[in-house]
């Protein structure tokens, strides 16, 4: 199955580290974080990779060349959100099912393999957490996703979106129908919610832990846990 890595963002919450490098190349235990994600994707059997780049894209391209990593590089010329980034991947994806991952997150090989459902449904990898207000809270009914509420101010659910999704080509017309957010971006989760309302999205609970490298304060925890996911 194809995998699309989203790695175009500026990583403002990781400043000042991201003044000199893209967020996905921030070192964890002396190694760029992106290297761990690509390793696990390969181990899980994703043999066709694409990386959506933008901010300091030349550094990511150099990283791929230096490490002899074969991947399709897709440039997102403007930072218009995750939905726009996925739309940029249409020439790579075509009509195939594919997996989307955030380049600043890491999942176990087992959980990445669990998303390889080659059927007509989309799937979203979720996890129960004690602080759902930091994430997209998922409203779930059994195995079906009902909707996603981004960073809810009131409790919705402690089940959250981990940024791991298996998508079908149905996502593209859904993306075409969503409006820009107040920040001027198109959110992938808005299009996923559209499909969820059509009963086309199922949830997969992660069996293992997952790492979210959101800000500088997350680095020490990532350095202590990353070996458990490899």
C-alpha positions in Angstrom: 0.0 0.0 0.0 1.1 3.6 -0.6 1.9 5.9 2.2 1.8 9.7 2.2 3.9 11.5 4.9 2.8 15.1 5.7 6.0 17.1 6.4 5.4 20.6 5.0 4.6 22.5 8.2 6.8 25.2 9.8 6.7 23.6 13.3 6.2 26.9 15.2 5.7 25.1 18.5 9.2 23.6 18.1 11.0 27.0 17.8 13.8 27.9 18.0 14.9 24.4 16.8 12.9 24.8 13.6 14.5 28.1 12.7 17.3 26.0 11.1 15.5 22.8 10.1 12.0 21.4 9.3 10.2 19.8 12.3 10.5 16.3 10.9 14.3 16.5 11.0 14.6 17.5 14.6 17.0 15.0 16.2 15.8 12.4 18.7 18.7 10.5 20.2 20.9 12.0 17.6 18.8 10.8 14.6 16.3 12.8 12.6 12.8 11.9 13.7 11.7 11.3 10.1 14.2 8.4 9.9 12.3 6.4 12.6 9.0 6.9 10.8 10.3 5.8 7.5 12.0 2.8 9.0 8.7 1.6 10.6 6.7 2.3 7.4 9.1 0.1 5.5 9.0 -2.7 8.1 5.2 -2.5 7.9 5.3 -3.2 4.2 4.7 0.3 2.7 6.9 0.1 -0.3 5.6 3.3 -2.1 6.3 6.4 -0.1 5.5 10.1 -0.9 6.5 13.0 1.3 4.6 16.4 1.1 7.2 19.1 1.7 7.2 22.8 2.0 9.1 24.6 4.7 12.9 24.1 4.2 12.1 21.4 1.7 15.7 21.2 0.4 16.8 19.8 3.7 14.3 17.0 3.5 15.3 16.3 -0.1 19.0 16.2 1.0 18.1 13.8 3.8 16.4 11.4 1.4 19.3 11.5 -1.0 22.0 11.0 1.7 20.1 8.0 3.2 19.3 6.5 -0.2 15.5 6.6 0.5 13.3 6.2 -2.5 10.3 8.5 -2.2 8.1 10.7 -4.3 8.6 14.3 -3.2 5.5 16.5 -3.5 5.8 20.3 -2.9 3.0 22.1 -1.1 3.8 25.7 -2.3 1.6 27.4 0.3 0.8 26.3 3.9 -2.9 25.7 3.3 -3.4 22.9 5.8 -3.4 19.1 5.9 -6.4 18.8 3.6 -4.7 20.8 0.9 -1.5 18.7 1.4 -3.4 15.4 0.8 -5.0 16.9 -2.3 -1.5 17.6 -3.6 -0.9 13.9 -3.5 -3.6 13.0 -6.1 -1.1 12.3 -8.9 0.8 9.9 -6.6 -2.2 8.2 -5.1 -4.4 8.1 -8.3 -7.4 5.9 -7.3 -5.6 3.6 -5.0 -6.2 3.2 -1.3 -3.5 4.8 0.8 -2.3 5.6 4.3 -1.6 9.2 5.5 0.7 9.8 8.4 1.8 13.0 10.2 5.6 13.3 9.8 5.9 14.4 13.4 4.3 11.3 14.8 5.5 7.7 15.2 3.5 4.4 15.4 4.6 0.8 16.0 5.0 -1.5 13.0 2.1 -3.5 14.4 -0.2 -0.5 14.4 0.9 0.6 10.9 0.2 -2.9 9.6 -3.3 -2.7 11.1 -4.3 0.1 8.7 -3.8 -2.1 5.6 -7.4 -2.7 5.0 -7.8 -2.8 1.3 -11.6 -2.2 1.2 -14.1 0.6 0.5 -13.9 2.1 4.0 -11.6 4.7 5.5 -10.0 4.0 8.8 -8.6 6.2 11.5 -6.1 5.2 14.2 -7.3 6.3 17.6 -6.1 6.1 21.2 -7.6 6.8 24.6 -5.7 9.6 26.4 -6.0 11.6 29.6 -5.8 15.0 27.8 -8.1 14.9 24.8 -8.2 18.7 24.7 -4.8 18.7 23.0 -6.0 16.6 20.1 -8.9 16.0 17.8 -11.5 14.2 20.0 -13.3 11.4 18.2 -17.0 10.7 18.6 -17.3 6.9 18.1 -20.2 4.5 17.9 -18.9 1.0 18.1 -16.4 0.7 15.2 -17.8 3.7 13.4 -16.5 7.2 13.5 -19.3 9.8 13.9 -17.1 12.9 13.9 -14.0 14.7 15.1 -13.9 17.8 17.3 -10.6 19.6 17.2 -9.1 20.6 20.6 -12.5 20.7 22.3 -13.0 23.2 25.1 -15.6 21.0 26.7 -15.3 17.2 27.1 -16.4 15.2 24.1 -14.4 12.0 24.3 -11.1 10.8 25.6 -10.6 8.9 22.3 -8.4 11.0 20.0 -7.1 11.0 16.4 -3.4 10.0 16.3 -2.9 11.3 12.8 -2.8 7.8 11.2 -5.4 7.3 8.5 -6.1 4.8 5.8 -8.1 6.6 3.0 -9.9 5.8 -0.2 -10.3 8.0 -3.2 -13.6 9.1 -1.7 -11.5 11.6 0.3 -10.8 13.8 -2.7 -14.4 14.9 -3.5 -14.9 15.3 0.2 -11.9 17.6 0.3 -13.2 19.6 -2.6 -16.4 20.3 -0.6 -15.0 21.6 2.7 -14.5 25.4 3.4 -11.4 27.1 4.6 -11.0 27.3 8.4 -10.7 30.6 10.3 -7.0 30.3 10.0 -7.2 30.0 6.2 -6.4 26.3 6.0 -8.2 23.2 4.8 -8.3 20.5 7.5 -8.2 16.9 6.5 -10.3 16.0 9.5 -13.2 18.1 8.2 -13.3 15.9 5.1 -13.0 12.7 7.2 -16.0 13.9 9.2 -17.9 14.4 6.0 -17.2 10.7 5.1 -18.0 9.6 8.6 -21.5 11.2 8.3 -21.9 8.9 5.3 -20.9 5.8 7.4 -17.7 5.4 5.5 -15.1 5.7 8.3 -14.2 3.1 10.9 -11.9 3.4 13.9 -8.9 1.2 14.7 -7.7 1.5 18.3 -3.9 1.4 18.6 -2.5 -1.6 20.3 0.8 0.1 21.2 1.8 3.5 22.3 2.4 6.3 19.9 4.7 9.4 19.9 3.5 12.9 19.1 6.5 15.3 18.7 4.4 18.4 19.1 6.7 20.8 20.8 10.2 21.0 22.4 8.9 19.7 25.7 8.0 16.4 24.0 11.6 15.6 23.0 12.8 14.1 26.3 9.8 11.8 26.5 10.3 10.8 22.8 14.0 10.0 23.5 13.1 7.7 26.4 10.2 5.9 24.5 11.2 5.7 20.9 13.1 2.5 21.2 9.9 0.7 22.4 8.2 1.5 19.0 11.0 0.3 16.7 
